[in-house]
């Protein structure tokens, strides 16, 4: 075989048209393969199941700032305006003053910036109301008061211990005074600084 014939054979081999690829066998998915039902199956036993009716989606108010679930307290119920008036009320923060506070102006156990008050006092005026007609509901973040002529839901500025408070009724002034101890969550109020910049 001469050089010319060798080059022609090499050229024919290099320019040989590609063979069509063989068809790949159909893959098997095993147990996960889709199954086509040809006869009765266990799911067909019993009466035909009806699709549950879809609930109509509540239309979002375009002027709404936040959703109702974002501001709803745990265990709270919706307040519906039933026409009763909101009574006059005030919330006062009360501090138990110690001799150190009075004479020295210091108390090593009290942080002046985050634990200034010990109790929260709610004073509500309910003219023309009897003590037996007052319904009082105290929660950690709000107080709800109901009476025949009045209705109040007062949000509290601090979290309180609703089980250790007390309420007093002054019939001569028609004044209900609710005193609640404040729960100090000092860990969440105190600012912490990173120690990564400190030199060993």
NORRANOR-V761061 format. One record per residue. PHI is phi as a letter, one per 20 degrees, with the letter a starting at -180 (none if undefined). NEAR is the number of other ideal C-beta (glycine too) atoms within 8 Angstrom. D_CENTER is the distance of its C-alpha to the mean C-alpha in Angstrom with 2 decimals. Layout:
# NORRANOR-V761061
<<PHI | NEAR | D_CENTER> <PHI | NEAR | D_CENTER>>
This chain:
# NORRANOR-V761061
<<none | 4 | 88.59> <e | 5 | 89.01> <f | 5 | 86.57> <f | 6 | 86.31> <f | 8 | 85.46> <f | 9 | 82.86> <f | 8 | 81.15> <f | 8 | 81.19> <f | 9 | 79.70> <f | 8 | 76.95> <f | 8 | 76.28> <f | 8 | 76.14> <f | 7 | 73.72> <f | 6 | 71.40> <e | 6 | 71.45> <f | 6 | 71.06> <f | 4 | 68.61> <f | 4 | 65.36> <f | 4 | 65.22> <f | 4 | 62.51> <f | 4 | 59.70> <f | 4 | 59.89> <f | 4 | 57.31> <f | 5 | 54.60> <f | 4 | 54.32> <f | 4 | 51.45> <f | 5 | 48.54> <d | 5 | 47.41> <e | 7 | 43.75> <m | 5 | 44.68> <f | 4 | 42.32> <e | 4 | 39.69> <f | 7 | 42.23> <f | 4 | 41.57> <d | 4 | 43.52> <d | 4 | 45.34> <e | 5 | 45.92> <d | 3 | 49.54> <c | 4 | 49.72> <f | 3 | 47.75> <c | 6 | 44.71> <g | 4 | 42.68> <f | 4 | 39.95> <e | 5 | 42.51> <f | 4 | 43.22> <n | 3 | 42.45> <f | 3 | 41.87> <f | 3 | 40.45> <e | 5 | 36.67> <e | 4 | 35.35> <f | 4 | 32.39> <f | 4 | 29.39> <f | 4 | 29.10> <f | 4 | 26.40> <f | 4 | 23.97> <f | 4 | 24.32> <f | 4 | 21.43> <f | 4 | 20.07> <f | 4 | 21.35> <f | 5 | 19.03> <f | 5 | 20.25> <f | 4 | 21.64> <e | 4 | 21.28> <f | 7 | 17.56> <e | 3 | 15.80> <b | 5 | 12.16> <f | 5 | 10.89> <f | 5 | 10.74> <f | 5 | 7.42> <f | 6 | 6.00> <d | 5 | 8.09> <e | 6 | 8.38> <f | 7 | 8.66> <f | 3 | 9.01> <n | 4 | 12.58> <e | 8 | 13.16> <d | 3 | 15.46> <f | 4 | 16.37> <e | 5 | 18.91> <d | 4 | 22.00> <f | 4 | 24.73> <d | 5 | 27.73> <n | 3 | 30.12> <f | 10 | 29.98> <f | 6 | 30.30> <e | 6 | 27.92> <f | 11 | 29.90> <f | 5 | 30.70> <b | 10 | 28.59> <b | 6 | 28.06> <d | 11 | 25.89> <c | 8 | 27.97> <e | 11 | 27.18> <d | 10 | 29.76> <c | 8 | 31.13> <e | 6 | 33.44> <e | 5 | 36.33> <d | 7 | 38.32> <g | 6 | 41.95> <f | 10 | 40.86> <f | 10 | 38.82> <f | 7 | 41.77> <e | 5 | 44.69> <d | 7 | 43.46> <m | 5 | 40.28> <c | 6 | 38.48> <b | 7 | 36.43> <f | 5 | 35.83> <e | 3 | 32.93> <c | 7 | 31.01> <e | 7 | 29.44> <f | 5 | 30.42> <e | 4 | 27.66> <c | 8 | 24.53> <c | 9 | 25.79> <f | 7 | 27.98> <c | 10 | 27.12> <d | 8 | 27.07> <c | 12 | 26.35> <d | 16 | 24.86> <d | 12 | 27.27> <d | 15 | 26.47> <d | 12 | 29.72> <c | 14 | 29.89> <e | 11 | 33.18> <c | 14 | 33.82> <f | 5 | 37.42> <m | 5 | 39.25> <d | 12 | 36.79> <e | 5 | 37.79> <f | 7 | 35.90> <f | 4 | 35.91> <e | 8 | 34.13> <e | 13 | 31.05> <d | 7 | 27.81> <d | 10 | 25.47> <c | 8 | 21.88> <d | 10 | 20.31> <c | 11 | 16.71> <f | 8 | 15.42> <d | 8 | 14.12> <b | 10 | 16.40> <c | 14 | 19.78> <d | 11 | 21.01> <c | 17 | 24.79> <c | 10 | 26.84> <b | 13 | 30.62> <g | 6 | 33.15> <d | 8 | 33.33> <c | 13 | 30.08> <b | 10 | 26.32> <b | 12 | 23.84> <c | 9 | 20.16> <d | 12 | 20.06> <f | 6 | 17.03> <e | 14 | 17.95> <f | 6 | 18.25> <c | 9 | 17.73> <f | 8 | 16.12> <c | 14 | 18.96> <e | 10 | 20.46> <f | 9 | 20.78> <e | 4 | 23.41> <d | 6 | 25.90> <e | 12 | 26.24> <b | 5 | 29.22> <c | 9 | 30.22> <c | 7 | 33.69> <d | 9 | 35.37> <d | 9 | 38.29> <f | 6 | 40.23> <f | 4 | 42.68> <d | 6 | 40.02> <l | 10 | 37.54> <d | 10 | 34.96> <d | 14 | 32.01> <d | 12 | 30.91> <d | 14 | 27.77> <d | 13 | 27.61> <c | 16 | 24.54> <f | 11 | 24.52> <e | 12 | 21.97> <e | 9 | 20.12> <e | 7 | 20.91> <e | 7 | 18.58> <f | 9 | 21.36> <f | 5 | 20.26> <f | 5 | 17.27> <e | 7 | 19.55> <f | 8 | 22.66> <e | 3 | 23.39> <d | 4 | 24.90> <d | 4 | 27.68> <f | 5 | 28.67> <d | 5 | 31.95> <f | 4 | 32.85> <e | 4 | 35.34> <f | 5 | 37.20> <e | 2 | 40.69> <f | 2 | 41.51>>
